[in-house]
Amino acid sequence: MFSKILIANRGEIACRVIKTARRMGILTVAVYSDADVDALHVTMADEAVYLGPSPSRDSYLVADKVIAAAKRTGAQAIHPGYGFLSENAEFCRLCADNDITFIGPPVDAIEAMGSKSAAKSIMEKAQVPLVPGYHGDAQDEAILKQAADDMGYPVLLKATAGGGGKGMRQVWQAGQFSEELAAAKREALNGFGDDTMLVEKYLTQPRHVEIQVFCDNHGNAVYLFERDCSVQRRHQKVIEEAPAPGMSETLRAEMGQAAIKAAQAIGYCGAGTVEFLLDVDPSTGRSAFYFMEMNTRLQVEHPVTEYITKQDLVEWQLRVAANETLPKTQAQLSIHGHAFEARIYAEDANNDFLPATGTLNFLQAPTESEHVRVDTGVLQGDEVSVYYDPMIAKLVVWDENRDKALQRLAKALSEYRISGVTTNIDFLYNLATCPAFVEADLDTGFIEKHHEQIFHNGPVQDNQALADNLVMAALYLVLAKANTANKKALLSSDSNSPWHQANHWRANEANKQSLSLRPELGNSDDTFDIEVEHLNNRDGDAATQAYAISINNGTVIKCQGSLNSDQLLTTINGYRSEASVHINKTSTDDVITLYRQNGAFNFTQLTPDLGDSDSQTDNGGLIAPMNGTVVSVLVEAGTEVEAEQALMIMEAMKMEHTIRAPHAGTVESVFYQTGDMVDGGAELLSFNVNEQE
Ligand code: ADP
């Protein structure tokens, strides 16, 4: 076995490979670009080598630099992850020339599968069933069109060098052929520098079912069952699961054998995935599967297979690359339970899945357990930059059957909390809880077909839920304000101050307060005027306060609430629920997020009038951007400060954050000391802004 390997990748997959290597006692070398100097994969690895500027073409894709990094550190093998250089035959060759083991298949296998057309010809010879189509060399438009006319419309045009859904166009009738071909060729030329096309029968409601295969250098080959990846957006996977629902043992074995045949036809070695479309044969009414392509690397969605087979596929890759035999035979492999993977992306599902960038101001993943696994490469405070794939994490869940696993997926999604960057978490939650998904009525058009059920703004479209969210938001603001006032008072030197009373009496809280809240509701900018009346309940539970709240002068809602750091507990008309709260401070507004079981509710407070005329927060109070520890307090009460002067330094998730004065002024009070733990959203210090400012 190797004693040191280099991982020629970044993000979650680099971290994931490091974990297995470490468990096996293998040292790891990370590589990084400018954007990734402080990235998790770099801190996790034993050593790290700088490659170059942030764009991947200047760093992660420069084969020579990666090889030089391996030589410099004495790494004996390179794990390419997925993407980047993982299916690059030239890189594979370069490794061999430098006596470095490429943890992947032989170069010939990569080359054979590099072109979709060539791959199909090989599979045809090996008698692996193909989607009917044309994959010949002749590329005249007339020949391609004749092939399409012969097989009948709709057809799918695909770039033979394609990937990632690019260079792929549907043609629904003969009249559109010419135009679509030109468009597909343009896209292919731009994307891959090669506009060779193949034409396939377009299957209108297939499922994407792929088989995980593994081969070693000693003639052994096994399949580790299937994954259903039918739920796709723009022909790219969103949620994957294993095993595929409704698979008969016969079909599973047939597809597994076909996949092994495909792998053996190209002398395969290592981890590979054979992708099939699964459809109903109209002539027989039986399931039929067709080879689509083979991916000669570890797939993004490999964790679902790991869960159901209880195997570590990266360990298998390392063993095979070190010339060992496969860890298990086919007879020793079996399926345990059911697993799902949801890809958490920084993207706007409501805006055509546009990738999003920004800082992950708040990041709280569900707790990992035997049922929940989170593969990620980012920490709170990290940037999602424009340079790389916007995947934040893979949320993987397991249970003994599909229903239970799906319930775990929905719960884990509702517990995934991210602020600062737009994510697809609400979309994934809607998808995972949509009745057709629960019923496993899957095909590759799933998202379009169930558009209405999936693209809704969660509970806020329903008036009742909106009212509950607004009441919770109002309770939060009132309670947070009262907590801050009490904390401030407790720090005062006057021990006779009424603030020192340990009862529930709230400082600075007027009996009636008005708030104006603007929830984020899709396209609507509606604001809501909210009246909050504090009902005297001095005899009740000290932590819980009672209020009467009305929205836009409507019916009065009786409610109670308590706030313990960022945990809000409310009872609204007898409905008791919890939320955790995060404040995302931007240069213009503070966006407040209530994370509830059924999703996140974002709102902005427009006129902060809480009956406290000398509100420190408005004047220049400073709020902790996240949970963390105070590492240094640079000022004291009375210190005069300039705008932008550093006041306090906090540390969160191994990153330091400097709290700076937003204006010139005088520090009034400092609420925390060095070493204190602080909750995100807590007021750290207050100061008075200079008059002339
Ligand atoms: P890429 O390599 O660009 O990702 P693939 O060939 O793997 O492209 O196909 C991606 C997806 O496109 C498949 O999962 C499937 O949803 C759809 N697709 C591909 N070929 C066909 C086809 N012949 N009929 C219907 N859908 C197809």
Boltz pocket constraint, residues with backbone or C-beta under 6 A from the ligand:
constraints:
  - pocket:
      binder: B
      contacts: [[A, 131], [A, 156], [A, 162], [A, 163], [A, 164], [A, 165], [A, 166], [A, 168], [A, 200], [A, 201], [A, 202], [A, 203], [A, 204], [A, 206], [A, 208], [A, 229], [A, 230], [A, 232], [A, 235], [A, 236], [A, 275], [A, 277], [A, 292], [A, 293], [A, 444]]
      max_distance: 6.0
